[in-house]
Amino acid sequence: MSHEIARGDIDQIKSRDDVVIVTVVGVGIHERPGVAARVFAAIADKGVNILVIAQGSSECSISIVVAAKDGDTAVKALHELALV
């Protein structure tokens, strides 16, 4: 990683301890338009800020990182969301 910093590819590295990862998993979610939008909207509607978004390499999961204090709220928002 020091080479990437020396070249300017990476500006700096920061870490946080006060976050959680919430993952939505489902076969075929990458084939259904609007799934990610509905996931993000459901969480935003509860006032939770998404810090990081990632899609799994298998394309059957979407992971988000939120503040630890908002983890339960984000999970509950997703449980209320009917993606079927």
C-alpha positions in Angstrom: 0.0 0.0 0.0 2.9 2.4 0.6 3.7 2.3 -3.2 0.1 3.4 -4.0 0.4 6.3 -1.5 3.9 7.3 -2.9 2.4 7.3 -6.5 -0.5 9.4 -5.3 -3.0 6.6 -6.2 -4.2 6.8 -2.6 -4.4 10.0 -0.7 -4.7 8.6 2.8 -6.1 5.7 4.7 -8.6 6.1 7.5 -10.4 3.6 9.7 -13.5 3.8 11.8 -14.7 1.5 14.6 -18.2 2.8 14.9 -19.8 1.2 11.8 -21.6 -2.0 10.8 -22.1 -3.9 7.6 -25.6 -4.7 6.5 -26.0 -7.1 3.6 -29.1 -7.8 1.4 -28.8 -11.3 -0.2 -31.1 -12.7 -2.9 -30.8 -14.9 -5.9 -31.4 -12.8 -9.1 -31.3 -9.4 -7.5 -28.9 -8.2 -10.1 -31.5 -9.1 -12.8 -34.3 -7.1 -11.2 -34.3 -3.3 -12.0 -34.8 -1.1 -9.0 -33.8 -3.4 -6.2 -30.8 -1.3 -5.2 -32.9 1.9 -5.4 -35.6 0.4 -3.2 -32.9 -0.8 -0.6 -31.3 2.7 -0.5 -34.7 4.5 -0.3 -35.9 2.3 2.5 -32.9 3.1 4.6 -32.9 6.8 3.7 -36.6 7.0 4.6 -35.6 6.0 8.2 -33.0 8.8 8.3 -30.0 6.5 8.1 -27.0 7.7 6.1 -25.2 5.1 4.0 -21.4 5.5 4.2 -20.3 2.7 1.8 -22.0 0.6 -0.9 -20.6 -2.6 -2.4 -22.0 -5.4 -4.6 -20.7 -8.9 -4.1 -18.8 -10.6 -6.9 -21.6 -13.1 -7.2 -24.0 -10.3 -7.9 -26.5 -11.8 -5.4 -25.8 -9.4 -2.6 -25.6 -5.7 -1.9 -23.7 -4.6 1.2 -23.9 -1.2 2.9 -22.0 0.3 5.8 -23.8 2.5 8.2 -23.0 4.0 11.6 -23.2 1.4 14.3 -25.9 3.4 16.1 -28.1 3.1 12.9 -27.5 -0.6 12.3 -30.7 -1.9 13.9 -32.8 0.8 12.2 -31.3 -0.1 8.8 -32.0 -3.8 9.3 -35.6 -3.1 10.4 -36.1 -0.9 7.4 -35.0 -3.7 5.1 -37.2 -6.3 6.9 -40.2 -4.0 6.2 -39.3 -3.8 2.6 -40.9 -6.5 0.4 -38.5 -7.3 -2.4 -40.5 -10.2 -3.8 
